[in-house]
Amino acid sequence: MCRIGGLLALFLYCSLSWGATAQPAAASAAWVLDIKGAIGPAVADYLERGIQSAQEADAQLVIIRMDTPGGLDKSMRQIIQAILASPVPVASFVAPSGARAASAGTYILYASHIAAMAPGTNIGAATPVQLGAPELPSAPTQPDEDGQPTAPAPSTAMERKVVNDASAYIQSLAEMRGRNAEWAVAAVRSAATLTANQALDMKVIDLVAEDLSKLLEQLNGRSLETASGSVTLSSAGTEIYYHQPDWHTRFLSVITDPSIAYILLLLGIYGLVFEFSQPGIGLPGILGGICLLMAMYALQVLPISYTGLALMLLGLGLMVAEALSPSFGVLGLGGIAAFVMGSIMLMDTHIPAFQIALPVILGITAVSAALLILLLGMVWRARHARVVSGINTLIGQYARVESIHKGQPMIRLQGEHWAVMAEEPLTPGDWVHVTSTTGLILNVKKETPP
């Protein structure tokens, strides 16, 4: 619920700041773009448009200051393509001290025109994370002769294909920038890591700098090859411009959060189901359609499992079927099981930042199960409740024959005249007991006065 509140607050922020513009940067300034946390669609969009904006502003240099545990392969490649095509030199700077450039961050560092690190940072562990369903915990890996942790050997053709592709990719980036290709391959195949000083000694990075000002001093006078040709930096004392994410990036970062996308998807489906079951209200259908479209936009840029999505939809369909045509829990329990399994499988990645939070799954499942139990309880009580309307409520009652109309005895019950049929002859004034019904005729038995 806090995340939904944050989403609504973001909508309000975007509305209020739609026309706001950031302080313009001076020409030939150094633009700083920050990566903090996992690399996903929002980060890729922010960096790609930031590099484009720096080019339009005639920036002298773009500095990507990063602290990341890694991220999605698709987003990483989008960032690298933007760096390789940039006519403005791009320097990746792992900072501040204590930061890291793991996994996808290592690839971005290798792709940049300048690779720099602050003291107390580290780089490496670039083995691709295996996609698919969660696996059982395995035994810890043993370090190799150099003290580096070793990644488990690929056991399937798909794993070997992924690792070989990643190795070739980072090796090509190393050869393009003239960096240590051998260690880059080791970072992919063996999850090797290095400190800042080790990386400098092994020619993995170009320099070590304490902060941005020291980095710009060391880059002064350096010539770099970009997509538009050779560029010589004159960065000593240049202005630093911090390019902040705009409303578009902030909005994208919210809706591409897997838990938010998951909640939006369910709100959209439930809203449409409620609208179709109670047509004419309008609001649930409108909000449901908006939430569903935003969820679909988010899911198209996230690594989802279509099997998991199909299981979720099947589960929701079974629970709705249980609500509309109760089957005493058979459809409902099957729907809950399919819904939980589909929710767990929905995000096709092991990266924690791009998985749906388990409390969110359990909470939504508990709410759905509670609604199901409530509906089943209502059905059970309705099945065993006394009938209070209809012709069957007349069974068991006593009445007196009032008249004979065209040979048909007539009685009065609940203020209405009813035709009756009995095995023995009836005359006006006889008492009868209703035993059953045949259409609109009551079957009665002659009784002594009650």
C-alpha positions as CSV (number, residue, x, y, z in Angstrom):
1,M,0.0,0.0,0.0
2,C,2.9,2.3,0.7
3,R,4.1,1.7,-2.9
4,I,0.7,2.5,-4.3
5,G,0.7,5.7,-2.2
6,G,4.1,6.6,-3.6
7,L,2.7,6.0,-7.1
8,L,-0.2,8.4,-6.5
9,A,2.2,11.0,-5.0
10,L,4.4,10.7,-8.1
11,F,1.4,11.4,-10.3
12,L,0.8,14.6,-8.3
13,Y,4.5,15.5,-8.5
14,C,4.6,15.0,-12.3
15,S,1.5,17.2,-12.7
16,L,2.9,20.0,-10.6
17,S,6.4,19.8,-12.2
18,W,5.3,19.3,-15.8
19,G,6.5,22.7,-16.9
20,A,9.5,22.9,-14.6
21,T,12.9,22.9,-16.1
22,A,16.3,22.2,-14.6
23,Q,19.0,24.9,-14.4
24,P,20.8,24.8,-17.8
25,A,24.4,23.7,-17.9
26,A,27.1,25.8,-19.4
27,A,28.7,24.7,-22.7
28,S,31.7,22.4,-22.4
29,A,30.6,21.3,-18.9
30,A,31.1,17.9,-17.5
31,W,27.8,16.1,-17.1
32,V,27.4,13.7,-14.2
33,L,24.8,10.9,-14.4
34,D,24.3,8.6,-11.4
35,I,23.6,4.9,-11.2
36,K,22.6,3.8,-7.7
37,G,21.3,0.3,-7.3
38,A,20.2,-2.3,-9.9
39,I,20.3,-1.4,-13.6
40,G,16.9,-1.7,-15.2
41,P,14.6,-0.1,-17.8
42,A,14.4,3.2,-15.9
43,V,18.2,3.5,-15.5
44,A,18.8,2.7,-19.1
45,D,16.2,5.3,-20.2
46,Y,17.8,7.9,-17.9
47,L,21.3,7.3,-19.1
48,E,20.4,7.0,-22.8
49,R,18.5,10.3,-22.8
50,G,21.1,11.9,-20.5
51,I,23.9,11.2,-23.0
52,Q,21.7,12.5,-25.8
53,S,20.9,15.7,-23.8
54,A,24.6,16.2,-23.0
55,Q,25.4,16.0,-26.7
56,E,22.7,18.6,-27.5
57,A,24.1,20.9,-24.7
58,D,27.6,20.6,-26.2
59,A,29.0,19.0,-23.1
60,Q,32.7,18.2,-23.0
61,L,32.4,15.0,-21.1
62,V,29.8,12.7,-19.6
63,I,30.7,11.0,-16.3
64,I,28.6,7.9,-15.2
65,R,29.1,7.7,-11.5
66,M,28.0,4.2,-10.5
67,D,27.4,2.0,-7.5
68,T,25.6,-1.1,-8.7
69,P,25.3,-4.8,-8.0
70,G,24.4,-5.4,-11.6
71,G,21.1,-5.6,-13.5
72,L,19.2,-6.8,-16.5
73,D,21.1,-7.8,-19.7
74,K,18.7,-5.9,-22.0
75,S,19.1,-2.7,-20.1
76,M,22.9,-3.1,-19.9
77,R,23.2,-3.5,-23.6
78,Q,21.0,-0.5,-24.2
79,I,23.3,1.6,-22.1
80,I,26.4,0.3,-23.8
81,Q,25.0,1.0,-27.3
82,A,24.4,4.6,-26.2
83,I,28.0,4.9,-24.9
84,L,29.5,3.4,-28.1
85,A,27.4,5.7,-30.3
86,S,28.1,8.8,-28.3
87,P,30.2,11.6,-29.9
88,V,30.8,12.9,-26.4
89,P,33.4,11.0,-24.4
90,V,31.9,8.9,-21.6
91,A,33.9,8.2,-18.4
92,S,32.5,5.6,-16.0
93,F,33.6,6.3,-12.4
94,V,32.9,3.8,-9.6
95,A,32.4,6.1,-6.6
96,P,32.2,7.0,-3.8
97,S,34.5,4.8,-1.7
98,G,32.7,1.6,-0.8
99,A,30.9,1.5,-4.1
100,R,31.1,-1.4,-6.6
101,A,30.6,-2.1,-10.3
102,A,29.5,-5.7,-10.3
103,S,28.1,-7.8,-13.1
104,A,26.5,-5.4,-15.6
105,G,28.5,-2.5,-14.1
106,T,31.7,-4.2,-15.2
107,Y,30.5,-4.3,-18.8
108,I,29.6,-0.7,-18.7
109,L,33.0,0.2,-17.3
110,Y,34.7,-1.7,-20.1
111,A,32.6,0.0,-22.8
112,S,33.3,3.5,-21.6
113,H,36.0,5.7,-23.1
114,I,37.5,6.2,-19.6
115,A,37.3,3.7,-16.8
116,A,38.0,5.1,-13.3
117,M,37.5,3.9,-9.7
118,A,37.7,5.6,-6.3
119,P,39.8,4.0,-3.6
120,G,38.0,1.4,-1.6
121,T,35.8,0.2,-4.5
122,N,35.7,-3.1,-6.4
123,I,34.8,-4.4,-9.8
124,G,34.0,-7.9,-11.3
125,A,31.7,-10.9,-10.7
126,A,30.3,-10.5,-14.2
127,T,29.0,-14.1,-14.6
128,P,25.6,-13.9,-16.2
129,V,22.8,-14.9,-13.8
130,Q,21.0,-17.9,-15.0
131,L,17.4,-17.1,-16.0
132,G,14.6,-19.4,-15.1
133,A,12.8,-20.8,-12.1
134,P,14.5,-20.5,-8.6
135,E,16.9,-23.4,-7.8
136,L,17.7,-25.2,-4.6
137,P,20.6,-23.8,-2.6
138,S,23.9,-25.3,-3.6
139,A,27.2,-25.8,-1.8
140,P,29.4,-22.7,-1.6
141,T,32.1,-22.3,-4.3
142,Q,35.7,-22.8,-3.5
143,P,38.4,-20.2,-4.3
144,D,40.9,-20.9,-7.0
145,E,44.7,-20.7,-6.7
146,D,44.7,-16.9,-6.8
147,G,42.1,-16.7,-4.0
148,Q,39.3,-15.7,-6.4
149,P,35.8,-17.3,-6.0
150,T,35.0,-19.7,-8.8
151,A,31.6,-19.7,-10.5
152,P,30.0,-23.1,-11.0
153,A,30.7,-24.7,-14.4
154,P,27.9,-24.4,-16.9
155,S,26.0,-27.7,-16.9
156,T,23.6,-27.3,-19.8
157,A,23.9,-26.2,-23.4
158,M,21.8,-23.1,-22.6
159,E,24.1,-22.1,-19.7
160,R,27.2,-22.6,-21.9
161,K,25.6,-20.5,-24.6
162,V,24.9,-17.6,-22.2
163,V,28.4,-17.6,-20.7
164,N,30.1,-17.9,-24.1
165,D,28.1,-15.0,-25.4
166,A,28.8,-12.8,-22.4
167,S,32.6,-13.7,-22.6
168,A,32.7,-12.7,-26.3
169,Y,30.8,-9.5,-25.6
170,I,33.1,-8.2,-22.8
171,Q,36.2,-9.4,-24.7
172,S,35.2,-7.3,-27.7
173,L,34.7,-4.3,-25.5
174,A,38.1,-4.8,-23.9
175,E,39.8,-5.0,-27.3
176,M,38.0,-1.9,-28.4
177,R,39.2,0.1,-25.4
178,G,42.6,-1.5,-25.1
179,R,42.0,-3.0,-21.7
180,N,42.8,-6.3,-20.1
181,A,40.7,-8.8,-22.1
182,E,42.0,-11.9,-20.2
183,W,40.8,-10.7,-16.9
184,A,37.5,-9.6,-18.4
185,V,36.9,-13.2,-19.6
186,A,37.8,-14.4,-16.1
187,A,35.3,-12.1,-14.5
188,V,32.6,-13.7,-16.7
189,R,33.7,-17.3,-16.5
190,S,35.1,-17.4,-12.9
191,A,33.3,-14.4,-11.2
192,A,36.7,-12.8,-10.6
193,T,36.8,-9.5,-8.7
194,L,39.5,-6.7,-8.2
195,T,40.0,-3.8,-5.9
196,A,40.7,-0.3,-7.4
197,N,44.4,-0.6,-7.1
198,Q,44.5,-4.1,-8.5
199,A,42.4,-3.1,-11.4
200,L,44.8,-0.2,-12.2
201,D,47.8,-2.5,-12.0
202,M,46.2,-5.0,-14.3
203,K,45.2,-2.4,-16.9
204,V,41.5,-3.0,-16.3
205,I,40.9,0.7,-15.6
206,D,42.6,3.8,-16.7
207,L,43.0,5.7,-13.4
208,V,42.1,5.9,-9.7
209,A,40.7,9.2,-8.4
210,E,39.4,10.2,-5.0
211,D,36.5,12.4,-6.3
212,L,35.2,14.1,-9.4
213,S,37.5,17.1,-9.2
214,K,40.6,14.9,-9.0
215,L,39.2,12.8,-11.9
216,L,38.8,15.9,-14.1
217,E,42.3,17.0,-13.3
218,Q,43.8,13.7,-14.3
219,L,41.7,13.6,-17.6
220,N,42.9,17.1,-18.6
221,G,44.7,16.9,-22.0
222,R,43.8,13.3,-22.7
223,S,42.9,12.4,-26.3
224,L,40.0,9.9,-26.8
225,E,38.4,8.3,-29.8
226,T,34.7,8.7,-30.0
227,A,32.0,7.9,-32.6
228,S,32.6,11.4,-34.2
229,G,36.4,11.2,-34.1
230,S,39.3,12.2,-31.9
231,V,38.5,14.5,-28.9
232,T,41.1,16.1,-26.6
233,L,39.8,17.0,-23.1
234,S,40.4,20.3,-21.4
235,S,38.7,19.3,-18.2
236,A,40.8,21.0,-15.5
237,G,38.5,23.4,-13.5
238,T,35.6,22.7,-15.9
239,E,32.1,23.2,-14.5
240,I,30.3,20.1,-13.2
241,Y,26.6,19.7,-14.1
242,Y,24.6,17.1,-12.2
243,H,21.9,15.8,-14.5
244,Q,19.0,14.6,-12.3
245,P,16.3,12.2,-13.5
246,D,13.2,14.0,-14.8
247,W,9.6,13.1,-14.2
248,H,9.6,10.6,-17.1
249,T,12.4,8.6,-15.5
250,R,10.9,8.8,-12.0
251,F,7.5,7.6,-13.3
252,L,9.2,4.8,-15.3
253,S,11.2,3.7,-12.2
254,V,8.0,3.4,-10.2
255,I,5.8,1.4,-12.6
256,T,8.7,-0.9,-13.7
257,D,9.2,-1.9,-10.1
258,P,8.1,-5.6,-10.3
259,S,5.9,-5.4,-7.2
260,I,4.2,-2.2,-8.5
261,A,3.6,-3.8,-11.9
262,Y,2.2,-6.9,-10.3
263,I,-0.2,-4.8,-8.1
264,L,-1.3,-2.7,-11.2
265,L,-1.9,-5.9,-13.2
266,L,-4.2,-7.3,-10.4
267,L,-6.0,-4.0,-9.9
268,G,-6.7,-3.8,-13.6
269,I,-8.1,-7.3,-13.8
270,Y,-10.2,-6.9,-10.6
271,G,-11.5,-3.5,-11.8
272,L,-12.6,-4.9,-15.1
273,V,-14.2,-8.0,-13.5
274,F,-16.1,-5.8,-11.1
275,E,-17.3,-3.5,-14.0
276,F,-18.5,-6.5,-16.1
277,S,-20.3,-8.0,-13.1
278,Q,-21.9,-4.7,-12.2
279,P,-22.2,-2.8,-15.5
280,G,-23.0,0.9,-15.5
281,I,-20.8,2.1,-12.6
282,G,-18.0,3.2,-14.9
283,L,-15.3,4.1,-12.3
284,P,-14.0,0.5,-11.7
285,G,-13.8,-0.1,-15.4
286,I,-11.9,3.2,-16.1
287,L,-9.4,2.7,-13.3
288,G,-9.0,-1.0,-14.2
289,G,-8.3,-0.2,-17.8
290,I,-5.7,2.5,-16.8
291,C,-4.0,0.2,-14.3
292,L,-4.0,-2.7,-16.8
293,L,-2.4,-0.6,-19.6
294,M,0.3,0.7,-17.3
295,A,1.0,-2.9,-16.1
296,M,1.3,-4.1,-19.6
297,Y,3.8,-1.3,-20.5
298,A,5.9,-2.3,-17.4
299,L,5.8,-6.0,-18.2
300,Q,7.0,-5.5,-21.7
301,V,10.3,-4.1,-20.5
302,L,10.7,-6.5,-17.6
303,P,12.0,-10.1,-17.9
304,I,8.7,-11.9,-17.4
305,S,7.8,-15.6,-17.8
306,Y,4.8,-16.0,-19.9
307,T,4.1,-19.4,-18.3
308,G,3.9,-17.6,-14.9
309,L,1.6,-14.9,-16.4
310,A,-0.6,-17.6,-17.9
311,L,-0.8,-19.4,-14.5
312,M,-1.7,-16.1,-12.8
313,L,-4.5,-15.5,-15.3
314,L,-5.7,-19.1,-15.0
315,G,-5.8,-18.7,-11.2
316,L,-7.7,-15.5,-11.3
317,G,-10.2,-17.0,-13.8
318,L,-10.8,-20.0,-11.5
319,M,-11.3,-17.8,-8.5
320,V,-13.8,-15.6,-10.5
321,A,-15.6,-18.8,-11.7
322,E,-15.8,-19.9,-8.0
323,A,-17.4,-16.6,-7.1
324,L,-19.9,-16.7,-10.0
325,S,-20.8,-20.4,-9.9
326,P,-19.8,-21.9,-6.5
327,S,-18.3,-25.4,-6.5
328,F,-17.6,-25.7,-2.8
329,G,-14.0,-24.7,-3.1
330,V,-12.8,-26.9,-6.0
331,L,-12.3,-24.1,-8.5
332,G,-11.2,-21.7,-5.8
333,L,-8.5,-23.8,-4.2
334,G,-7.1,-24.7,-7.7
335,G,-7.2,-21.0,-8.6
336,I,-5.3,-20.0,-5.4
337,A,-2.6,-22.6,-6.1
338,A,-2.2,-21.6,-9.7
339,F,-2.1,-17.9,-8.7
340,V,0.6,-18.4,-6.2
341,M,2.8,-20.5,-8.5
342,G,2.3,-18.0,-11.3
343,S,3.2,-15.0,-9.1
344,I,6.4,-16.7,-8.0
345,M,7.4,-17.6,-11.6
346,L,6.3,-14.3,-13.1
347,M,9.7,-12.5,-13.0
348,D,12.1,-14.6,-15.1
349,T,15.3,-13.6,-13.3
350,H,17.2,-14.3,-10.1
351,I,18.2,-10.7,-9.6
352,P,16.6,-9.7,-6.2
353,A,15.9,-6.1,-7.3
354,F,13.7,-7.4,-10.2
355,Q,11.7,-10.0,-8.3
356,I,8.3,-9.6,-6.8
357,A,8.4,-9.2,-3.0
358,L,7.2,-12.4,-1.4
359,P,5.2,-10.5,1.3
360,V,3.3,-8.8,-1.6
361,I,2.5,-12.2,-3.1
362,L,1.4,-13.7,0.2
363,G,-0.7,-10.6,1.1
364,I,-2.6,-10.5,-2.1
365,T,-3.1,-14.3,-2.0
366,A,-4.4,-14.1,1.6
367,V,-6.9,-11.4,0.6
368,S,-8.1,-13.5,-2.4
369,A,-8.4,-16.6,-0.2
370,A,-10.3,-14.6,2.4
371,L,-12.8,-13.4,-0.2
372,L,-13.1,-16.9,-1.4
373,I,-13.8,-18.3,2.1
374,L,-16.3,-15.5,2.6
375,L,-18.2,-16.4,-0.6
376,L,-18.1,-20.1,0.3
377,G,-19.5,-19.3,3.7
378,M,-22.3,-17.3,2.2
379,V,-23.1,-20.1,-0.2
380,W,-23.1,-22.7,2.6
381,R,-25.4,-20.7,4.7
382,A,-27.7,-20.1,1.8
383,R,-27.9,-23.8,1.0
384,H,-28.9,-24.7,4.6
385,A,-31.2,-21.7,5.3
386,R,-34.9,-22.1,5.5
387,V,-36.7,-21.2,2.3
388,V,-38.5,-17.9,2.8
389,S,-40.0,-17.2,-0.7
390,G,-41.6,-19.2,-3.5
391,I,-44.2,-21.8,-3.8
392,N,-42.2,-24.3,-1.7
393,T,-42.8,-22.2,1.4
394,L,-46.4,-23.5,1.3
395,I,-45.4,-27.1,1.9
396,G,-46.3,-28.2,5.5
397,Q,-49.0,-25.6,6.0
398,Y,-52.6,-26.2,6.9
399,A,-55.6,-24.5,5.3
400,R,-59.4,-24.9,4.9
401,V,-61.2,-25.6,1.6
402,E,-63.1,-22.5,0.8
403,S,-64.9,-23.5,-2.4
404,I,-65.2,-25.8,-5.3
405,H,-64.6,-24.1,-8.6
406,K,-65.5,-26.1,-11.7
407,G,-64.8,-29.3,-9.8
408,Q,-61.5,-28.0,-8.4
409,P,-61.2,-27.5,-4.6
410,M,-59.7,-24.1,-3.7
411,I,-57.9,-23.0,-0.5
412,R,-56.5,-19.7,0.7
413,L,-52.8,-19.5,1.8
414,Q,-50.8,-16.3,2.4
415,G,-53.7,-14.2,1.1
416,E,-53.9,-16.1,-2.3
417,H,-56.2,-18.7,-3.7
418,W,-54.7,-22.0,-4.7
419,A,-56.0,-25.0,-6.5
420,V,-55.5,-28.3,-4.7
421,M,-55.5,-32.0,-5.5
422,A,-56.2,-34.8,-3.0
423,E,-56.7,-38.5,-3.2
424,E,-60.0,-38.3,-1.3
425,P,-63.0,-36.1,-2.1
426,L,-63.0,-32.6,-0.5
427,T,-65.8,-30.4,0.4
428,P,-65.9,-26.8,1.6
429,G,-64.9,-26.5,5.2
430,D,-62.5,-29.5,5.2
431,W,-59.0,-29.0,6.6
432,V,-56.0,-30.1,4.4
433,H,-52.3,-30.3,4.9
434,V,-50.0,-29.3,1.9
435,T,-47.5,-32.2,1.2
436,S,-46.0,-31.2,-2.2
437,T,-46.5,-29.2,-5.4
438,T,-47.2,-30.0,-9.0
439,G,-46.6,-26.9,-11.1
440,L,-49.0,-24.4,-9.6
441,I,-51.3,-27.0,-8.0
442,L,-50.8,-28.0,-4.4
443,N,-51.0,-31.7,-3.4
444,V,-52.8,-32.0,-0.1
445,K,-54.0,-34.6,2.3
446,K,-57.2,-34.3,4.2
447,E,-56.6,-33.8,7.9
448,T,-58.5,-33.3,11.1
449,P,-58.8,-29.7,12.2
450,P,-55.4,-28.6,13.7
